[in-house]
Amino acid sequence: MQFGRLMGTGLMVLGLLLISIQAGLFFGHKREANPSPAPAPSTTTPRELPIPAILGGVLLAGGAIVFLMGRRRDEPDPAHAVK
């Protein structure tokens, strides 16, 4: 396997891993700190940025580009190939 395709595959796998981690954090079971029958006061908390998902998407896209652009150096360009 060529270096570019190997690196592209590695980046795509890492991107998918980060996206799956974010999905697990997002859809995982959330525990309540103090389960009480009284209603909790309504407070708004700032939303956190999904850093693993954003980074995973960037790595997935970058890996796809590296994978598709990677070709063997000893292969001639299609315009100069022997037919």
N, C-alpha and C positions, 0 to 999 in steps of 0.2 A: 504494500500500500504506500502511496506517495505521502510525502511529508505534509503537504497542504490538505490532502483529504483526511489524513490522520488527525491533524490539528482541528480541522473543521468538525470532524465527528466528535472529538473530545469537547469542544466548545458547545456543541449542540446537546451533548449528554449532560454537561454541567448546567446549561440553561434549563433543560427539562427538570433536572434535580432541584434547582432553586425554585422553579415554578411550582413543583409538587410540594416543596416545603411550605411555601406561602399558602397553597391551597389547604394543607393540613392545619396550619395555624388559623386560617380563616374559618374553616368548616369544623374545626375541632370542638370538643366539649368545653364550654366555658363554665367555670365554677364560680359560684357566688360567694363572696367573702363572708357575708353575714346573712344567712338565710333566716329572715324574720317575717312574720305575717304582716307587719306594718309596711305600708307603701314607702318606698325609698324617695327621698327628696329628688326633685327633677333638676339634675345638674347636667350641663352639656360638657362633654370632654372633647378636646380637639382630636380629630382623626389622625392616625399615624399613617405615614406613607408606606406603602407595601414595598419596601426596599428589595427583598428577595425576588419578588415578581418582576419589578422593573429591571433589575440587573439580569435576571434570568431571560427576560425577553430580548434584552440587548445582546446577551451572549448567544442566544438561539439564532437571532438574525445574523450576527457576525459569523457564527459558525457555518451557517448556510451559505453565506457569501464566500467564505474561505474554501468551503468544500466544493462549491461550484466553480470557483476560479482556479482551484488547484489542478494543474495538469502536469504531466511528466515533461521534464526539460528536454529529453531526447526525442519527443514527438515533434514533428514539424507542424507549423501552422497549417490549418486546413487550406489556406490559399496556395501554399507551396508544397502540398503533399503530392506524392507520386500516385498517379491514378492507374 
